Amino acid sequence: MKSILNYFKQPLLKIPLLAGLATGILCFVYFLGLYALGIPALGNIRVLDYGIHIIVMVGAVWYYRKYIGHGRLHLWEGLTIGYVINTVAALITGWLIYFFVTQVDPGVFAEYIANSKKLLLEGKKQITDQFGPETFAEQWRKASTMEPSVLLPDELTKKTALAVIPVLIISLIFRKQDYSVMQ
């Protein structure tokens, strides 16, 4: 057990795990802010919380390069830091939102379902023209039978898809290696 704990004390994991935890909490605070302002907290506006992810990733990669790598950072280190932060933050945010909609205010999830159905109805003609009425009927059934448990995998999937390009760009920008062995 001690060897496992020592594994997580390595800076390459410890820094992004802590940064991911902080990011997840900040994203949940953003969710609560939307909720307090009366904006649909599970709507499309919530995607803007990904800016928090990017800011924290930049800060963590910069910190790692400056204080741990002493001015050096390999591409794989930047990628690891970015993806660990992103994954931990998405899991924390997803769980906190899940607990909020199941324990505090289930009305938020009911509003999310209503908005999803409204969007489906607005795009019904386009969906049925392109994919057929069966596809629309299946999407309607999925929207009608959604449970709050869908929030966690949905959060993780969306944030993982959004992370690919920013993590790569951040890692490439901060990358600096020692090329003295090649001389």
C-alpha positions in Angstrom: 0.0 0.0 0.0 2.9 2.3 0.8 4.3 1.9 -2.7 1.0 2.9 -4.2 0.9 6.0 -2.1 4.5 6.8 -3.0 3.6 6.5 -6.7 1.0 9.3 -6.3 3.5 11.5 -4.6 5.5 11.9 -7.8 5.2 15.5 -9.1 4.0 14.3 -12.5 0.9 12.9 -10.9 0.5 14.9 -7.7 0.4 18.4 -9.4 -2.2 17.5 -12.0 -4.3 15.5 -9.5 -4.5 18.5 -7.2 -5.0 21.0 -10.1 -7.7 18.7 -11.5 -9.4 18.7 -8.1 -9.3 22.4 -7.9 -10.6 22.7 -11.5 -13.5 20.4 -10.8 -14.5 22.4 -7.8 -14.2 25.7 -9.7 -16.3 24.3 -12.6 -19.0 23.3 -10.0 -18.9 26.8 -8.5 -19.5 28.1 -12.1 -22.4 25.7 -12.3 -23.8 27.0 -9.0 -23.3 30.6 -10.3 -25.4 29.8 -13.3 -28.0 28.2 -11.1 -28.1 31.2 -8.8 -28.6 33.6 -11.7 -31.5 31.6 -13.0 -29.7 30.5 -16.2 -30.2 26.9 -17.2 -27.3 25.4 -15.4 -27.1 22.3 -17.6 -27.5 24.2 -20.8 -25.1 25.0 -23.5 -23.7 28.0 -21.6 -22.1 25.7 -19.2 -19.6 24.6 -21.8 -17.8 27.9 -21.2 -16.5 26.3 -18.0 -13.9 24.6 -20.2 -12.0 28.0 -20.1 -11.3 27.2 -16.5 -9.8 23.9 -17.6 -7.5 25.6 -20.1 -6.4 28.3 -17.6 -5.5 25.7 -15.0 -3.7 23.4 -17.5 -1.6 26.3 -18.7 -0.7 27.2 -15.1 0.1 23.6 -14.1 2.3 23.0 -17.2 4.1 26.3 -16.6 4.6 25.5 -12.9 5.8 22.0 -13.7 8.3 23.3 -16.3 9.6 26.0 -14.1 9.9 24.4 -10.7 10.0 20.6 -11.3 11.7 20.4 -14.7 13.9 23.4 -14.0 13.1 25.0 -17.4 12.6 21.8 -19.3 9.4 20.0 -20.3 9.0 17.0 -22.5 6.0 16.8 -24.8 4.7 13.6 -23.0 4.9 15.4 -19.6 2.8 18.2 -20.9 0.3 15.8 -22.4 0.2 13.8 -19.2 -0.4 16.9 -17.0 -3.1 18.2 -19.4 -5.1 14.9 -19.7 -4.9 14.1 -16.0 -6.2 17.6 -15.0 -8.9 17.3 -17.6 -10.1 13.8 -16.6 -10.0 14.5 -12.8 -11.8 17.8 -13.2 -14.5 16.3 -15.4 -15.0 13.4 -12.9 -15.2 15.8 -9.9 -17.5 18.2 -11.7 -19.7 15.4 -13.0 -20.1 13.8 -9.5 -20.8 17.2 -7.8 -23.4 18.1 -10.4 -24.9 14.6 -10.1 -25.2 14.9 -6.3 -26.7 18.4 -6.7 -29.4 17.3 -9.1 -30.3 14.2 -7.1 -30.0 15.6 -3.6 -30.5 19.4 -3.7 -32.7 20.4 -6.7 -34.0 17.8 -9.1 -35.8 20.6 -10.9 -32.5 21.4 -12.7 -32.4 18.0 -14.3 -36.2 18.3 -15.2 -35.5 21.6 -16.9 -32.6 20.0 -18.8 -34.9 17.3 -20.1 -37.5 19.9 -21.1 -34.9 21.9 -22.9 -33.5 18.8 -24.7 -37.0 17.9 -25.9 -37.6 21.5 -27.0 -34.4 21.4 -29.1 -35.4 18.1 -30.6 -38.8 19.5 -31.6 -37.2 22.5 -33.1 -35.0 20.3 -35.3 -37.6 17.6 -36.0 -37.9 18.5 -39.7 -34.2 18.4 -40.3 -33.7 15.2 -38.3 -36.5 13.4 -40.0 -35.4 14.6 -43.5 -31.8 13.6 -43.0 -32.1 10.4 -40.8 -35.7 9.4 -40.9 -38.6 9.4 -38.4 -37.2 6.3 -36.6 -34.1 8.3 -35.6 -36.2 11.1 -34.3 -38.4 8.7 -32.4 -35.4 7.1 -30.8 -33.9 10.4 -29.8 -37.2 11.5 -28.3 -37.4 8.2 -26.3 -33.8 8.7 -25.1 -34.5 12.3 -24.0 -37.7 11.2 -22.3 -36.1 8.4 -20.3 -32.9 10.2 -19.3 -31.7 9.7 -15.7 -29.3 11.9 -13.8 -26.7 9.1 -14.0 -26.2 10.2 -17.6 -24.5 13.4 -16.4 -21.2 11.8 -15.3 -20.3 10.0 -18.6 -21.7 12.9 -20.6 -19.4 15.3 -18.7 -16.4 13.0 -19.1 -17.1 12.4 -22.8 -17.6 16.1 -23.7 -14.5 17.3 -21.8 -12.3 14.6 -23.3 -13.4 15.5 -26.8 -12.8 19.2 -26.0 -9.3 18.5 -24.5 -7.5 17.0 -27.5 -6.4 20.2 -29.3 -5.9 22.5 -26.3 -3.8 19.9 -24.4 -1.6 19.3 -27.5 -1.2 23.0 -28.1 -0.3 23.8 -24.5 2.2 20.9 -24.4 3.8 22.1 -27.6 4.0 25.7 -26.5 5.7 24.9 -23.2 7.9 22.0 -24.5 11.6 22.6 -24.0 14.0 19.7 -24.1 17.7 19.3 -23.5 19.4 18.6 -26.8 22.9 18.5 -25.5 23.1 14.7 -26.1 22.7 15.3 -29.8 25.7 17.5 -30.2 
